């Protein structure tokens, strides 16, 4: 089976940002984020650098320092995060606006790619970090262990 898969860099950036959104007034150390979100520390540092360059995260130095959101979570979208670490979102080369595809004038697939691009950008633009942070799933209920039923006696 083949998947159209989101690159790890994007997944890590989204997970780190959701983690930070869970702490709107607080700060989280890089090691904490990496451990809790299962992100290799060296990779997290690269992702955080990209997010900082785009003004989505800022670092606090010194005791109690770490990373925190640079803007309110309800003003940050999935699109903002994705484009901070990967650049403009393009479903296919023909939808990047450069018209670099020689087949574009007669391509019968272009309409589908263009529609997919529009819908994808709409979903990512309409999904705020705050919305995702607020949708924390409830953990499954803890079930009490069942006691073994007493063995039936063979006496009759």
C-alpha positions in Angstrom: 0.0 0.0 0.0 1.3 3.4 -0.9 0.4 6.5 1.1 0.4 10.2 0.4 2.3 11.0 3.6 2.9 14.2 5.6 6.7 14.6 6.1 8.0 13.9 9.6 9.2 17.5 9.9 5.6 18.8 9.5 4.3 16.2 12.0 7.0 17.1 14.5 6.3 20.8 14.2 2.6 20.3 14.6 3.1 18.1 17.7 5.5 20.5 19.3 3.1 23.5 18.7 0.2 21.6 20.1 2.3 20.8 23.2 3.1 24.5 23.6 -0.5 25.4 23.0 -1.4 23.3 26.0 0.7 25.7 28.1 -0.5 29.1 26.9 1.1 31.1 29.8 3.9 28.7 30.5 7.2 27.7 29.0 8.4 24.2 28.0 12.0 23.1 27.7 13.1 21.4 24.5 14.0 18.2 26.3 10.5 18.1 27.8 8.8 18.6 24.4 11.1 16.0 22.8 10.5 13.4 25.5 6.7 13.9 25.8 6.1 14.1 22.0 8.6 11.4 21.0 10.6 13.8 18.8 14.4 13.3 18.4 15.9 16.3 20.2 18.2 17.3 17.3 15.2 17.3 15.0 13.1 19.3 17.4 15.8 22.0 17.5 15.7 22.3 13.7 12.0 22.6 13.7 11.9 25.1 16.6 14.4 27.2 14.7 12.1 27.4 11.7 9.1 28.2 13.9 11.1 31.0 15.6 12.1 32.5 12.2 8.4 32.7 11.3 7.5 34.3 14.5 5.4 31.4 15.9 7.7 30.5 18.8 10.1 32.4 21.0 12.8 31.3 23.4 13.2 32.5 27.0 16.7 32.2 28.3 17.8 31.6 31.9 16.4 29.7 34.8 12.8 28.7 34.0 13.5 29.3 30.3 12.5 27.3 27.3 10.1 27.8 24.4 6.6 29.3 24.2 4.1 30.4 21.6 4.9 33.8 20.3 1.2 34.4 19.4 -2.1 33.3 20.8 -3.0 29.8 19.7 -6.2 30.9 18.2 -4.2 33.1 15.7 -2.0 30.3 14.5 -3.2 27.9 11.9 -2.0 24.5 10.7 -1.1 26.3 7.4 1.1 28.8 9.3 3.0 25.9 11.0 3.3 23.8 7.9 4.6 26.7 5.8 7.0 27.7 8.5 8.9 24.5 8.3 8.3 23.4 4.7 7.4 26.5 2.7 4.3 27.0 0.5 2.0 24.0 0.4 1.7 22.6 -3.1 -0.3 19.5 -3.9 1.3 19.1 -7.4 3.8 21.0 -9.5 1.1 22.4 -11.7 -0.7 24.1 -8.7 2.3 26.1 -7.5 1.5 29.1 -9.7 4.6 28.8 -11.8 3.0 27.1 -14.8 6.1 25.0 -15.2 4.2 22.0 -16.5 4.1 21.7 -20.3 1.0 19.7 -20.2 -1.1 22.2 -18.2 -3.0 23.8 -21.0 -4.4 20.4 -22.1 -4.0 18.3 -18.9 -7.2 16.6 -17.9 -6.0 16.2 -14.3 -5.3 19.8 -13.6 -8.9 20.6 -12.5 -8.7 17.8 -9.9 -5.2 18.9 -8.6 -6.4 22.5 -8.5 -9.5 21.6 -6.5 -7.5 19.4 -4.2 -5.1 22.2 -3.6 -7.9 24.7 -2.8 -9.6 22.3 -0.4 -6.4 21.3 1.3 -5.4 25.0 1.9 -8.9 25.8 3.1 -8.8 23.0 5.7 -5.3 23.9 6.9 -6.2 27.7 7.0 -9.4 27.1 8.9 -7.8 24.8 11.6 -6.4 26.8 14.5 -3.9 25.6 17.0 -6.3 26.5 19.8 -9.0 24.3 18.2 -6.7 21.3 18.1 -5.3 21.9 21.6 -8.9 22.0 22.9 -9.8 18.7 21.3 -7.7 16.6 23.7 -9.1 13.1 23.6 -10.3 11.6 26.8 -8.3 8.6 27.9 -10.1 5.3 27.8 -11.7 4.4 31.1 -9.6 2.3 33.4 -11.3 -1.0 34.0 -11.1 -2.8 37.3 -9.4 -6.2 36.9 -11.9 -9.0 36.8 -11.6 -11.5 39.6 -11.4 -15.1 38.6 -14.5 -16.9 39.4 -14.1 -19.6 42.1 -13.6 -23.1 40.8 -16.7 -25.2 40.8 -16.4 -28.0 43.3 -16.7 -31.5 42.0 -18.8 -32.7 44.9 -22.4 -33.4 44.2 
